[in-house]
Amino acid sequence: MGLFGCMLIFGRLSGGHFNPAITLAMALCGGIPYGTMFFYFLPQFIGAFCGAALSFLLLNMEKAPYIEE
């Protein structure tokens, strides 16, 4: 629901994609100019990093069985 809400609110600004890999692919294929790509890519990457860090902290990953010390 959160992603759907973001698409409704920011869809006209970003084209509705919030994945940095899609932004990079669109720039490489000529869908968006490289100068514009950085203004989309940087906030998307920061958001993805913050989401991953928050998930790591909330799920207490240090006790996960697949992490070797």
Residue pairs with C-beta under 8 A, 6 or more apart in sequence:
3 18
6 18
7 16
7 18
10 16
10 18
14 40
15 32
17 23
17 26
18 44
18 47
19 44
19 48
20 41
20 44
20 45
20 48
23 32
23 37
23 40
23 41
23 44
24 37
24 41
25 31
26 32
26 37
27 33
27 34
27 36
27 37
27 41
32 40
61 67
